[in-house]
Amino acid sequence: MIVFQRVRGAAVTLCAAILVWGVLMLPAAAKDLPDYVSVYVNDFADILSPETEAELTRMLQQAREARDHEMTVVTIKSRHAYGGFRDIASFSDQLFNKWGVGNAERNDGLMMVVAVEDRDMRIALGSGYRARYDGIAKRIIDSIVIPAFRDGRMEQGILEGTRASLDRLQLDTRPASELSPMERVQRWTDEDPKRKVLLVILGIFGAPITAILGFFGIRWGVRNAPRKCPECGRRMVRLGDVQEDQYLDAGQLVEERLNSKDYGVWVCEYDDHIMVKGYPKVFSSHGACPNCRYKTYHTRTTVLRNATTSSTGLKRLDHSCKNCGHTASEDRTIPRRTQSSSSSSSSGGSSSFGGGSSSGGGASGSW
């Protein structure tokens, strides 16, 4: 009995020791991850010259102040120095979430991690980015960063990769009213990947037939429907495109040339009565001119000063008519960029991130 109690006691002690050892030896994914010194560049591997680090900081700070877009660059010697990470992706994602890169509501942060001795790197994306942005990140790595690394131009690869990431990896935060029809569809499918599958199914089976029948049916029904002469009541004849031009005035011809409006001309063969009907194009970029009233007025927008979270911006609208030559210009204020309270401390020259998170999106590369 005494022997049994001793054996049982030893077993309990051994199990407790194994449990404590297991807890202590867990992958140090959280406790061993480094803390950031700067929200812009953390050169833990000491591979960047002061000039390169200053240029990176300038680019990243400008993006933060002008667009409230957080990106940070990190270099390490090896991920193995920080715990049992199986690959660069797991290290980058956990470091991203520990630091909280990006806006907490939009989750639009970016992190570039370069592991020098492991010879691999990653661009990690916030959870607000959809799957298609993974492909963009992969193309930046494969076409810009890795070729430079393989040529021994590591600093240049990081600089150019950072610049490309800031340019190409941006969430579109414009209101829906400012989007084109195709951009609205793209955003709608980005919000839920299942919607893209639905569109594909509709496109394969229903959309082409519906679109073709609808297009030709409406076109024929509206533009070629029989019309009666208001003078004699007899049926009028619709002229062809070449014949009708002689009955259009100069402004109407310009509208047709600009594809902002289409005209149909009907002639009565009995009393020579002429009927001209115009059909505005739905997606035309030209509006009605305030001077001549023809749909030949084009507007070009030039941003004079970008809006930030602390000040409004300014844009100039230059209007010109392709028919009468009327021109006008006006300046309009661009509203300040909105900023949530959770990210108010992350813009400008702040020393902290905005609390964003990553769900594993991004791309990796090796050289």
KACOR-V84862 format. One record per backbone hydrogen bond with DSSP energy under -0.5 kcal/mol. NH is the residue of the N-H (numbers start at 0). CO is the residue of the C=O. E is the energy in kcal/mol with one decimal. If there is no record, write none. Layout:
BEGIN
nh=NH co=CO e=E
nh=NH co=CO e=E
END
This chain:
BEGIN
nh=4 co=0 e=-2.3
nh=5 co=1 e=-2.2
nh=6 co=2 e=-2.4
nh=7 co=3 e=-2.7
nh=8 co=4 e=-2.6
nh=9 co=5 e=-2.5
nh=10 co=6 e=-2.3
nh=11 co=7 e=-2.4
nh=12 co=8 e=-2.4
nh=13 co=9 e=-2.4
nh=14 co=10 e=-2.6
nh=15 co=11 e=-2.4
nh=16 co=12 e=-2.3
nh=17 co=13 e=-2.5
nh=18 co=14 e=-2.5
nh=19 co=15 e=-2.5
nh=20 co=16 e=-2.6
nh=21 co=17 e=-2.7
nh=22 co=18 e=-2.3
nh=23 co=19 e=-2.4
nh=24 co=20 e=-2.1
nh=25 co=22 e=-1.0
nh=28 co=26 e=-2.3
nh=31 co=27 e=-1.6
nh=41 co=72 e=-2.6
nh=43 co=41 e=-1.6
nh=43 co=74 e=-1.2
nh=44 co=74 e=-0.6
nh=45 co=42 e=-1.2
nh=52 co=48 e=-2.6
nh=53 co=49 e=-2.0
nh=54 co=50 e=-2.1
nh=55 co=51 e=-2.6
nh=56 co=52 e=-2.3
nh=57 co=53 e=-2.2
nh=58 co=54 e=-2.2
nh=59 co=55 e=-2.6
nh=60 co=56 e=-2.7
nh=61 co=57 e=-2.2
nh=62 co=58 e=-2.1
nh=63 co=59 e=-1.7
nh=64 co=60 e=-2.6
nh=65 co=61 e=-2.8
nh=66 co=62 e=-1.8
nh=67 co=63 e=-1.1
nh=68 co=62 e=-1.6
nh=69 co=67 e=-0.6
nh=70 co=68 e=-0.5
nh=71 co=109 e=-1.8
nh=72 co=39 e=-2.7
nh=73 co=111 e=-3.3
nh=74 co=41 e=-2.3
nh=75 co=113 e=-2.8
nh=80 co=77 e=-1.1
nh=81 co=78 e=-1.8
nh=82 co=79 e=-0.8
nh=84 co=82 e=-1.6
nh=90 co=86 e=-1.6
nh=91 co=87 e=-2.6
nh=92 co=88 e=-2.6
nh=93 co=89 e=-1.8
nh=94 co=90 e=-2.3
nh=95 co=91 e=-2.8
nh=96 co=92 e=-2.1
nh=97 co=93 e=-2.1
nh=98 co=94 e=-2.3
nh=99 co=95 e=-2.0
nh=100 co=95 e=-1.3
nh=103 co=353 e=-0.8
nh=106 co=102 e=-2.7
nh=108 co=100 e=-0.5
nh=109 co=69 e=-1.7
nh=110 co=123 e=-2.0
nh=111 co=71 e=-2.4
nh=112 co=110 e=-0.6
nh=112 co=121 e=-2.8
nh=113 co=73 e=-2.4
nh=114 co=119 e=-2.6
nh=115 co=75 e=-2.5
nh=115 co=113 e=-0.8
nh=116 co=76 e=-2.5
nh=117 co=76 e=-0.7
nh=118 co=114 e=-1.1
nh=118 co=115 e=-0.6
nh=119 co=114 e=-1.5
nh=120 co=364 e=-2.6
nh=121 co=112 e=-2.4
nh=122 co=362 e=-2.5
nh=123 co=110 e=-3.1
nh=123 co=121 e=-0.6
nh=124 co=360 e=-2.4
nh=125 co=108 e=-1.8
nh=126 co=356 e=-2.5
nh=127 co=106 e=-2.3
nh=128 co=125 e=-1.8
nh=132 co=129 e=-1.6
nh=133 co=130 e=-1.4
nh=134 co=130 e=-0.8
nh=135 co=131 e=-1.1
nh=136 co=132 e=-2.5
nh=137 co=133 e=-2.2
nh=138 co=134 e=-2.1
nh=139 co=135 e=-2.0
nh=140 co=136 e=-2.1
nh=141 co=137 e=-2.8
nh=142 co=138 e=-2.3
nh=143 co=139 e=-1.7
nh=144 co=139 e=-1.7
nh=145 co=140 e=-2.8
nh=147 co=143 e=-1.0
nh=148 co=144 e=-2.3
nh=149 co=145 e=-2.7
nh=150 co=146 e=-1.1
nh=151 co=148 e=-1.7
nh=152 co=147 e=-2.8
nh=153 co=151 e=-0.9
nh=156 co=152 e=-2.3
nh=157 co=153 e=-2.2
nh=158 co=154 e=-2.4
nh=159 co=155 e=-3.0
nh=160 co=156 e=-2.4
nh=161 co=157 e=-2.2
nh=162 co=158 e=-2.3
nh=163 co=159 e=-2.5
nh=164 co=160 e=-2.1
nh=165 co=161 e=-2.3
nh=166 co=162 e=-1.7
nh=167 co=163 e=-2.9
nh=168 co=164 e=-2.3
nh=169 co=167 e=-0.9
nh=172 co=170 e=-0.9
nh=177 co=174 e=-1.9
nh=178 co=175 e=-1.5
nh=183 co=179 e=-2.2
nh=184 co=180 e=-1.9
nh=185 co=181 e=-2.3
nh=186 co=182 e=-2.4
nh=187 co=183 e=-2.4
nh=188 co=184 e=-2.3
nh=189 co=185 e=-2.0
nh=190 co=186 e=-1.8
nh=191 co=187 e=-0.6
nh=194 co=191 e=-2.1
nh=195 co=191 e=-0.6
nh=195 co=192 e=-0.7
nh=196 co=192 e=-1.1
nh=197 co=193 e=-1.9
nh=198 co=194 e=-2.4
nh=199 co=195 e=-2.2
nh=200 co=196 e=-2.4
nh=201 co=197 e=-2.6
nh=202 co=198 e=-2.8
nh=203 co=199 e=-2.3
nh=204 co=200 e=-2.4
nh=205 co=201 e=-1.6
nh=206 co=201 e=-4.3
nh=207 co=202 e=-0.8
nh=209 co=205 e=-2.5
nh=210 co=206 e=-3.2
nh=211 co=207 e=-2.6
nh=212 co=208 e=-2.6
nh=213 co=209 e=-2.7
nh=214 co=210 e=-2.9
nh=215 co=211 e=-2.4
nh=216 co=212 e=-2.3
nh=217 co=213 e=-2.5
nh=218 co=214 e=-2.5
nh=219 co=215 e=-2.4
nh=220 co=216 e=-2.7
nh=221 co=217 e=-2.8
nh=222 co=218 e=-1.8
nh=223 co=219 e=-1.6
nh=228 co=233 e=-3.4
nh=232 co=228 e=-2.1
nh=235 co=226 e=-3.2
nh=236 co=266 e=-2.8
nh=238 co=264 e=-3.0
nh=243 co=239 e=-2.4
nh=244 co=240 e=-0.7
nh=244 co=241 e=-0.5
nh=245 co=242 e=-0.9
nh=246 co=243 e=-1.9
nh=247 co=244 e=-1.2
nh=252 co=248 e=-2.0
nh=253 co=249 e=-1.9
nh=254 co=250 e=-2.1
nh=255 co=251 e=-2.0
nh=256 co=252 e=-2.1
nh=257 co=253 e=-2.5
nh=258 co=255 e=-0.6
nh=259 co=254 e=-2.2
nh=260 co=254 e=-1.1
nh=261 co=278 e=-2.4
nh=263 co=276 e=-2.8
nh=265 co=274 e=-3.1
nh=266 co=236 e=-2.9
nh=267 co=272 e=-2.3
nh=268 co=266 e=-0.6
nh=271 co=267 e=-1.6
nh=274 co=265 e=-2.8
nh=276 co=263 e=-2.9
nh=278 co=261 e=-3.3
nh=280 co=259 e=-2.1
nh=283 co=280 e=-1.0
nh=286 co=296 e=-3.2
nh=288 co=293 e=-2.8
nh=292 co=288 e=-1.7
nh=295 co=293 e=-2.3
nh=296 co=286 e=-2.7
nh=297 co=295 e=-0.6
nh=297 co=319 e=-3.0
nh=298 co=284 e=-0.5
nh=299 co=317 e=-2.5
nh=301 co=315 e=-2.5
nh=303 co=301 e=-0.6
nh=303 co=313 e=-2.2
nh=304 co=313 e=-2.4
nh=307 co=310 e=-2.6
nh=308 co=64 e=-0.6
nh=312 co=333 e=-2.6
nh=313 co=304 e=-2.4
nh=314 co=331 e=-2.5
nh=315 co=301 e=-3.2
nh=316 co=329 e=-3.3
nh=317 co=299 e=-2.8
nh=317 co=315 e=-0.6
nh=318 co=316 e=-0.6
nh=318 co=327 e=-3.6
nh=319 co=297 e=-2.2
nh=320 co=325 e=-2.1
nh=321 co=295 e=-2.6
nh=324 co=320 e=-0.9
nh=327 co=318 e=-1.9
nh=329 co=316 e=-1.8
nh=331 co=314 e=-3.0
nh=333 co=312 e=-2.0
nh=334 co=332 e=-0.6
nh=336 co=307 e=-1.6
nh=342 co=339 e=-1.1
nh=343 co=339 e=-0.7
nh=345 co=342 e=-2.0
nh=346 co=342 e=-0.5
nh=349 co=346 e=-1.3
nh=351 co=344 e=-0.5
nh=354 co=99 e=-2.2
nh=355 co=99 e=-1.4
nh=355 co=101 e=-1.2
nh=362 co=122 e=-1.7
nh=364 co=120 e=-2.2
nh=366 co=118 e=-1.8
END
